Amino acid sequence: MDPQQILALELTELLWKDAGLDPGNLDKKRIGVYIGVWNQEYRGVRKSVYYPIGTNPGIIASRISYHYDLRGPSWVSNTACSSSLVAVHYAAKDIEAGRVDYAIAGGVNMILGNEFTDRMSNSGFLSRDNRCKTFDDSANGYVRAEGGGMVLLANKNLVKNYYAELSGSSINQNGSRSAIISAPHPEAQEELILDACRDAAIKPQEISYLECHGTGTKIGDPIEVSAIQRTVAKDRSGRCFLGSVKSNIGHLESAAGIAGLIKSVLILCYGAIPPNLHYSRSNQYIDFDSYNLKVVTEKTGIDNRIYIGISSFGFGGSNAHIIIKGVDAGVRKKVENLDIPFDRSRSLALGNYFQIDNFKIDRSPINLDSNANSNANRELPVQRADAKIHKGNDHNHKLSREEVQKLIEGLFFKVTNIESIDPDVELIEQGLDSMSITEFITQLQAALEIEIDPDLIFEHPLPEQLIDEIHALLP
């Protein structure tokens, strides 16, 4: 069995105990299960008769429903990094519509192989120093993390004490507004926050703290803050605090949203925001001060009854935002540690599930004349870079600026599928995101056999500027 299924069952058992409820005494037809998951690193034992249900992520919600005989909706959400918060959204809407009384919602994520991690690391998507430095100027990628979390949502009329109220939520999609599918889009994030505020019947300025997606990338962080500047920070009088749990525990991918939600619930319960880690100097492309925004760098006390917004964005463009509100002390449930009810002597070593892959990353440069691209049959001038530009060929003279330009244009097409570069528009606004920038720089370095700082694209964002800088770097 995929350990993610085991983790989900353990978390659910703890959830019932924390709520002081016996699921056997509840109307089983009116309890739903909504779980975010995407990780399929556990491959299982193919010869086993249990292989199909032991490895299928879609079974995780069903496993919970089967174990506790729950007969309401039961499904798995996979929208990449927004999976668990999307699950929470639908759980809340089913309660709001009267379809269920209780909903188990959350997500799990476990790292059970090295292939995906190694590929992401070798491609430069992960932080080189294994730190998620959200909003910091030295941010250089995210850190993969594992774990899980569940919340029990309930019809308010059925409970006396609870941690917080879920006031509103929204989900949306970037659509084709982004030049490439994995690029975040500020307008979509802006619409998302406004829709969630309308659902909660509040003004964006009433939000006092934002638990951001905040992966710690040079592009993603400024885009997220730009949407906040045009919504929560617009015409704001008081300060709004920002943070991201990813700086503390890493990026839980499909469970990232639920981690941010649980952190936010604890903020309301304790009346204090914990500090973001690894933050010393703000990202030079973000203006916090002019918008009354502040990244939390030390323990900060707040009122227990404020509104908090939580964001979670999937790299396919599916976004979620949840708004919660603190409650009065008379009904606020106290946070208590639970005794773990499981027999640890019976547990299996997790190492038995970790499956190591032996492989080598193909780090050879892109062949600009190859037919690997779906549009490669079109004879595009931008694609027809001379072979002498490629690694290992014709290094007896310094390449001309025109040759560097052809190489950059060709590589840009390869990583974005965009046929031409607009010379008057910054490259990151023409289709490059954190992932494609890394691929672009990696292939450019391999082709020219030089070291290129990825920040060069931010410091010289216009195409002509970048071409000049790259040409100047050539020996």
C-alpha positions as CSV (number, residue, x, y, z in Angstrom):
1,M,0.0,0.0,0.0
2,D,1.2,3.5,-0.9
3,P,2.3,5.0,2.5
4,Q,0.2,8.1,1.5
5,Q,-2.9,6.0,2.0
6,I,-1.6,5.0,5.5
7,L,-0.8,8.6,6.4
8,A,-4.3,9.7,5.3
9,L,-5.9,7.0,7.5
10,E,-3.8,8.0,10.5
11,L,-4.6,11.7,10.1
12,T,-8.3,10.9,9.8
13,E,-8.2,8.9,13.1
14,L,-6.5,11.8,14.8
15,L,-9.1,14.2,13.3
16,W,-12.0,12.3,14.9
17,K,-10.2,12.2,18.3
18,D,-9.4,15.9,18.1
19,A,-13.0,16.7,17.4
20,G,-14.3,14.4,20.1
21,L,-16.6,12.6,17.7
22,D,-17.3,9.0,17.0
23,P,-18.1,8.6,13.3
24,G,-20.1,5.5,14.1
25,N,-22.7,7.7,15.8
26,L,-23.1,10.2,12.9
27,D,-25.2,10.0,9.7
28,K,-22.8,8.3,7.4
29,K,-24.6,9.4,4.3
30,R,-23.8,13.0,5.2
31,I,-20.1,12.8,5.7
32,G,-17.8,13.6,2.7
33,V,-14.1,13.0,2.1
34,Y,-12.1,15.5,-0.1
35,I,-8.4,14.8,-0.4
36,G,-5.6,16.5,-2.4
37,V,-2.9,14.3,-3.8
38,W,-0.7,14.1,-6.8
39,N,2.5,12.2,-5.9
40,Q,2.8,8.8,-7.6
41,E,6.4,8.1,-6.7
42,Y,5.5,4.8,-5.0
43,R,5.4,2.2,-7.7
44,G,4.5,-0.8,-5.6
45,V,4.9,-4.4,-6.4
46,R,3.5,-5.0,-9.9
47,K,3.1,-8.8,-9.4
48,S,0.9,-8.3,-6.3
49,V,-2.8,-8.7,-6.6
50,Y,-3.1,-5.5,-4.5
51,Y,-1.0,-3.5,-6.9
52,P,-4.0,-1.6,-8.6
53,I,-5.6,-0.3,-5.4
54,G,-2.3,-0.1,-3.5
55,T,-0.8,2.5,-5.9
56,N,-3.7,4.4,-7.3
57,P,-3.9,7.9,-5.8
58,G,-7.6,8.0,-6.4
59,I,-8.0,5.3,-3.8
60,I,-6.8,7.6,-0.9
61,A,-10.2,9.2,-0.3
62,S,-12.0,5.9,-0.9
63,R,-9.8,4.2,1.7
64,I,-11.0,6.7,4.3
65,S,-14.6,6.3,3.3
66,Y,-14.4,2.5,3.3
67,H,-12.6,2.3,6.7
68,Y,-15.1,4.5,8.5
69,D,-18.1,3.5,6.3
70,L,-18.7,7.0,5.2
71,R,-21.2,7.3,2.4
72,G,-21.1,10.9,1.3
73,P,-19.0,12.3,-1.6
74,S,-15.5,10.8,-1.7
75,W,-13.0,12.0,-4.2
76,V,-9.4,13.1,-4.8
77,S,-8.3,16.5,-6.1
78,N,-5.2,16.7,-8.3
79,T,-4.5,20.3,-9.4
80,A,-0.8,20.0,-8.5
81,C,0.3,22.3,-5.7
82,S,-3.3,23.7,-5.1
83,S,-4.8,20.2,-4.7
84,S,-5.5,20.3,-1.0
85,L,-7.0,23.8,-0.9
86,V,-9.2,23.0,-3.9
87,A,-10.4,20.0,-1.9
88,V,-11.2,22.3,1.0
89,H,-13.1,24.6,-1.2
90,Y,-15.4,21.9,-2.6
91,A,-15.9,20.4,0.9
92,A,-17.0,23.8,2.2
93,K,-19.4,24.3,-0.7
94,D,-21.0,20.9,-0.1
95,I,-21.6,21.9,3.5
96,E,-22.9,25.3,2.5
97,A,-25.3,23.7,0.0
98,G,-26.6,21.3,2.6
99,R,-25.3,18.2,0.9
100,V,-23.2,17.1,3.9
101,D,-23.0,17.9,7.6
102,Y,-19.3,17.1,8.0
103,A,-16.4,17.0,5.6
104,I,-12.9,15.6,6.0
105,A,-10.6,17.7,3.8
106,G,-6.9,18.0,3.3
107,G,-4.0,16.5,1.5
108,V,-0.9,14.2,1.7
109,N,2.5,14.2,0.0
110,M,5.3,11.8,0.6
111,I,8.6,11.6,-1.2
112,L,9.1,7.9,-2.1
113,G,11.7,8.0,-4.9
114,N,14.6,10.1,-6.1
115,E,13.8,10.5,-9.8
116,F,11.5,13.5,-9.7
117,T,13.6,15.3,-7.0
118,D,16.9,14.7,-8.9
119,R,15.4,15.9,-12.2
120,M,14.0,19.0,-10.6
121,S,17.3,19.6,-8.8
122,N,19.5,19.1,-11.9
123,S,17.2,21.4,-13.9
124,G,17.6,24.1,-11.3
125,F,14.0,24.3,-10.1
126,L,15.0,23.5,-6.5
127,S,16.9,25.7,-4.2
128,R,20.6,25.0,-4.5
129,D,21.1,25.6,-0.7
130,N,18.0,23.7,0.3
131,R,16.2,26.7,1.7
132,C,12.9,28.2,0.7
133,K,13.5,31.9,0.9
134,T,10.1,33.3,0.3
135,F,10.2,37.1,-0.7
136,D,13.9,37.3,-0.1
137,D,16.2,38.7,-2.8
138,S,18.4,35.6,-2.6
139,A,15.4,33.3,-3.4
140,N,16.5,30.6,-5.8
141,G,13.8,28.0,-5.9
142,Y,11.8,25.8,-3.6
143,V,12.4,22.8,-1.4
144,R,10.4,19.6,-1.7
145,A,8.9,18.5,1.6
146,E,6.6,15.8,2.7
147,G,3.7,15.5,5.2
148,G,0.0,15.9,5.3
149,G,-2.9,17.6,7.1
150,M,-6.6,17.2,7.5
151,V,-9.3,19.5,8.8
152,L,-12.8,18.6,9.8
153,L,-15.4,21.0,8.4
154,A,-18.8,21.0,10.0
155,N,-22.1,22.7,9.8
156,K,-21.9,25.4,12.4
157,N,-25.2,24.4,13.9
158,L,-23.8,21.0,14.9
159,V,-20.8,22.1,16.9
160,K,-20.3,24.1,20.1
161,N,-16.6,24.7,20.0
162,Y,-14.4,25.2,17.0
163,Y,-11.1,26.7,16.0
164,A,-12.2,29.1,13.3
165,E,-14.8,29.9,10.7
166,L,-14.4,29.4,7.0
167,S,-15.9,32.6,5.7
168,G,-15.4,32.2,1.9
169,S,-13.5,30.6,-0.9
170,S,-12.9,30.7,-4.6
171,I,-11.1,28.7,-7.3
172,N,-10.3,29.7,-10.8
173,Q,-8.0,29.0,-13.8
174,N,-5.4,31.1,-15.6
175,G,-6.8,29.9,-18.9
176,S,-4.7,30.9,-21.9
177,R,-3.8,34.3,-20.4
178,S,-0.4,33.0,-19.5
179,A,1.9,32.6,-22.4
180,I,2.8,29.0,-21.3
181,I,0.7,26.7,-19.1
182,S,3.0,26.7,-16.1
183,A,3.4,30.4,-15.8
184,P,1.5,32.2,-13.0
185,H,-0.8,35.0,-14.0
186,P,-1.3,38.1,-11.8
187,E,-4.8,39.0,-13.2
188,A,-6.1,35.5,-12.4
189,Q,-4.7,35.7,-8.9
190,E,-6.3,39.2,-8.5
191,E,-9.7,37.9,-9.6
192,L,-9.4,34.9,-7.3
193,I,-8.9,37.1,-4.2
194,L,-11.7,39.4,-5.1
195,D,-14.1,36.5,-5.7
196,A,-13.2,34.9,-2.4
197,C,-13.8,38.2,-0.6
198,R,-17.2,38.5,-2.3
199,D,-18.0,35.0,-1.2
200,A,-17.0,35.9,2.4
201,A,-19.0,39.2,2.1
202,I,-16.0,41.3,3.1
203,K,-13.8,43.9,1.5
204,P,-10.2,42.8,0.6
205,Q,-8.9,45.5,3.0
206,E,-10.4,43.6,5.9
207,I,-7.9,40.8,5.5
208,S,-5.1,41.3,8.1
209,Y,-2.8,38.5,7.2
210,L,-2.1,36.6,4.0
211,E,-0.7,33.1,4.0
212,C,0.9,33.2,0.6
213,H,1.7,30.5,-1.9
214,G,5.2,32.0,-1.7
215,T,7.4,29.3,-3.2
216,G,10.6,31.4,-3.1
217,T,11.2,32.0,-6.9
218,K,12.3,35.3,-8.5
219,I,9.2,35.4,-10.8
220,G,6.5,33.7,-8.7
221,D,6.9,35.8,-5.6
222,P,6.7,39.3,-7.4
223,I,3.7,38.1,-9.4
224,E,1.8,37.0,-6.3
225,V,2.6,40.2,-4.5
226,S,1.5,42.3,-7.5
227,A,-2.0,40.7,-7.3
228,I,-2.1,41.5,-3.5
229,Q,-1.1,45.1,-4.2
230,R,-4.1,45.5,-6.5
231,T,-6.6,43.9,-4.1
232,V,-5.9,43.5,-0.4
233,A,-3.4,46.4,-0.3
234,K,-5.4,48.8,-2.6
235,D,-6.4,52.0,-0.7
236,R,-5.4,50.3,2.5
237,S,-5.0,52.3,5.8
238,G,-3.7,49.6,8.2
239,R,-0.8,47.2,7.7
240,C,-1.3,43.7,6.2
241,F,1.2,41.0,7.2
242,L,2.5,38.3,4.7
243,G,4.1,35.0,5.3
244,S,4.5,31.5,3.9
245,V,4.8,28.2,5.7
246,K,7.0,27.0,2.9
247,S,9.9,29.0,4.5
248,N,9.4,26.9,7.7
249,I,8.7,23.4,6.4
250,G,9.3,23.4,2.7
251,H,6.8,23.0,-0.2
252,L,4.4,20.1,0.5
253,E,3.2,20.2,-3.1
254,S,-0.3,18.6,-3.0
255,A,-0.5,19.2,0.7
256,A,0.9,22.7,0.6
257,G,-2.5,24.5,0.8
258,I,-3.7,22.5,3.8
259,A,-0.3,23.3,5.6
260,G,-1.0,27.0,5.0
261,L,-4.6,26.6,6.2
262,I,-3.6,24.8,9.4
263,K,-0.9,27.4,10.1
264,S,-3.5,30.1,9.7
265,V,-5.9,28.4,12.1
266,L,-3.1,28.2,14.7
267,I,-2.4,31.9,14.2
268,L,-6.0,32.6,15.1
269,C,-6.0,30.3,18.1
270,Y,-2.8,31.6,19.6
271,G,-3.1,35.2,18.5
272,A,0.4,35.3,17.1
273,I,2.0,35.0,13.6
274,P,5.3,33.0,13.6
275,P,8.2,34.5,11.6
276,N,9.1,33.7,8.1
277,L,12.5,32.1,7.9
278,H,15.4,32.9,5.6
279,Y,14.3,36.4,5.0
280,S,16.9,39.2,5.3
281,R,16.5,41.5,2.3
282,S,13.3,41.8,0.3
283,N,13.1,40.8,-3.4
284,Q,14.3,43.8,-5.4
285,Y,11.3,43.4,-7.7
286,I,8.7,43.8,-4.9
287,D,7.6,47.0,-3.3
288,F,6.3,46.2,0.2
289,D,6.5,49.6,1.9
290,S,4.4,51.7,-0.5
291,Y,1.5,49.3,-0.1
292,N,1.5,48.8,3.7
293,L,2.6,45.2,3.3
294,K,5.1,43.6,5.7
295,V,6.7,40.1,5.7
296,V,6.6,38.8,9.2
297,T,10.2,38.4,10.5
298,E,9.5,38.0,14.2
299,K,6.7,36.7,16.3
300,T,3.9,39.1,15.9
301,G,0.8,39.4,18.0
302,I,-2.6,39.8,16.4
303,D,-6.3,39.9,17.4
304,N,-7.8,36.4,17.5
305,R,-10.8,37.4,15.4
306,I,-9.1,38.8,12.3
307,Y,-9.7,37.6,8.7
308,I,-6.9,35.6,7.1
309,G,-6.6,34.8,3.4
310,I,-4.8,31.6,2.2
311,S,-3.5,31.2,-1.3
312,S,-2.5,28.1,-3.2
313,F,-1.6,28.0,-6.9
314,G,-1.1,24.9,-9.1
315,F,1.5,25.0,-11.9
316,G,-1.1,24.1,-14.4
317,G,-3.0,27.3,-13.7
318,S,-5.6,26.1,-11.1
319,N,-5.7,28.5,-8.2
320,A,-7.5,28.5,-4.8
321,H,-8.0,31.1,-2.1
322,I,-9.7,30.4,1.3
323,I,-10.7,33.1,3.8
324,I,-11.0,32.2,7.5
325,K,-12.0,34.2,10.5
326,G,-11.2,33.9,14.2
327,V,-13.9,33.3,16.8
328,D,-14.7,34.7,20.2
329,A,-13.0,33.1,23.2
330,G,-16.3,31.7,24.4
331,V,-16.6,29.3,21.5
332,R,-12.9,29.0,20.5
333,K,-11.7,25.4,20.8
334,K,-8.4,25.0,22.7
335,V,-5.5,23.5,20.8
336,E,-4.3,20.3,22.6
337,N,-1.7,17.7,21.8
338,L,-3.2,14.2,21.3
339,D,-1.8,10.9,22.4
340,I,-0.9,8.9,19.3
341,P,-3.2,5.9,19.4
342,F,-1.1,3.7,17.0
343,D,1.1,0.8,17.9
344,R,4.5,1.9,16.7
345,S,5.9,-1.5,17.2
346,R,3.7,-2.7,14.4
347,S,4.8,0.0,11.9
348,L,6.9,-0.8,8.9
349,A,10.1,1.0,8.2
350,L,9.4,3.7,5.6
351,G,12.7,2.8,3.9
352,N,10.9,-0.3,2.6
353,Y,8.8,1.9,0.4
354,F,11.5,4.2,-0.9
355,Q,12.4,3.1,-4.4
356,I,15.7,4.5,-5.7
357,D,16.2,5.0,-9.4
358,N,19.5,4.8,-11.2
359,F,19.6,7.1,-14.1
360,K,21.5,9.9,-15.7
361,I,20.2,13.2,-16.6
362,D,20.5,14.1,-20.3
363,R,22.1,17.5,-20.0
364,S,23.1,17.9,-23.7
365,P,22.0,21.1,-25.4
366,I,18.9,21.4,-27.4
367,N,19.4,20.7,-31.1
368,L,17.8,23.8,-32.6
369,D,17.2,21.9,-35.9
370,S,15.5,18.9,-34.3
371,N,11.9,17.8,-34.9
372,A,11.2,17.2,-31.2
373,N,8.8,20.1,-31.0
374,S,5.2,19.6,-32.2
375,N,5.6,22.6,-34.4
376,A,9.0,21.7,-35.6
377,N,7.9,20.9,-39.2
378,R,7.4,24.6,-39.8
379,E,10.5,26.1,-41.2
380,L,10.8,29.1,-38.8
381,P,13.7,31.5,-39.4
382,V,14.1,31.8,-35.6
383,Q,14.6,28.1,-35.4
384,R,17.3,27.8,-38.1
385,A,20.4,28.6,-36.0
386,D,23.6,27.4,-37.5
387,A,25.2,24.2,-36.1
388,K,28.4,26.1,-35.4
389,I,26.7,27.7,-32.4
390,H,26.3,24.3,-30.7
391,K,28.6,23.0,-28.1
392,G,31.8,21.6,-29.3
393,N,31.7,23.2,-32.8
394,D,33.7,26.2,-34.2
395,H,35.1,27.7,-31.0
396,N,38.1,29.2,-32.8
397,H,36.4,32.7,-32.9
398,K,34.1,34.7,-30.7
399,L,30.5,34.3,-31.9
400,S,29.1,37.4,-33.4
401,R,26.2,39.3,-31.8
402,E,23.9,38.1,-34.6
403,E,24.8,34.5,-33.9
404,V,24.1,34.9,-30.2
405,Q,20.8,36.5,-31.1
406,K,19.9,33.6,-33.3
407,L,20.7,31.1,-30.6
408,I,18.7,33.0,-28.0
409,E,15.7,33.3,-30.3
410,G,15.9,29.6,-31.2
411,L,16.1,28.5,-27.5
412,F,13.3,30.8,-26.6
413,F,11.1,29.1,-29.2
414,K,12.1,25.7,-27.9
415,V,11.1,26.3,-24.3
416,T,8.0,28.5,-24.9
417,N,6.7,27.5,-28.3
418,I,6.4,31.2,-29.1
419,E,7.6,31.9,-32.6
420,S,9.0,35.4,-32.3
421,I,10.4,37.7,-29.6
422,D,9.0,41.2,-29.2
423,P,12.0,43.4,-28.7
424,D,10.0,46.0,-26.7
425,V,8.6,43.6,-24.1
426,E,10.5,42.0,-21.2
427,L,11.2,38.3,-21.8
428,I,9.4,37.2,-18.6
429,E,6.2,38.8,-19.9
430,Q,6.5,36.9,-23.2
431,G,6.2,33.4,-21.8
432,L,9.1,32.6,-19.5
433,D,8.3,31.4,-16.0
434,S,10.6,30.0,-13.3
435,M,10.7,26.6,-14.9
436,S,11.3,27.7,-18.5
437,I,13.9,30.3,-17.4
438,T,15.9,27.5,-15.8
439,E,15.7,25.4,-18.9
440,F,16.5,28.3,-21.1
441,I,19.6,29.3,-19.1
442,T,20.7,25.6,-18.8
443,Q,20.6,25.1,-22.5
444,L,22.2,28.5,-23.2
445,Q,25.1,27.6,-20.9
446,A,25.6,24.2,-22.5
447,A,25.6,25.7,-26.0
448,L,28.1,28.5,-25.2
449,E,30.1,26.6,-22.5
450,I,29.9,29.6,-20.2
451,E,28.4,30.2,-16.7
452,I,25.3,32.5,-16.8
453,D,23.7,33.9,-13.7
454,P,19.9,33.4,-14.0
455,D,19.4,36.9,-12.4
456,L,20.8,38.3,-15.7
457,I,17.3,37.9,-17.2
458,F,15.8,40.0,-14.4
459,E,18.6,42.6,-14.4
460,H,18.5,43.0,-18.3
461,P,14.9,42.0,-19.1
462,L,14.6,43.4,-22.6
463,P,15.7,41.0,-25.4
464,E,18.3,43.4,-26.8
465,Q,19.8,44.0,-23.4
466,L,20.1,40.3,-22.7
467,I,21.7,39.6,-26.1
468,D,24.3,42.3,-25.4
469,E,25.1,40.9,-21.9
470,I,25.4,37.3,-23.2
471,H,27.6,38.4,-26.0
472,A,29.8,40.3,-23.6
473,L,30.3,37.2,-21.5
474,L,31.8,35.2,-24.4
475,P,35.5,34.5,-24.2
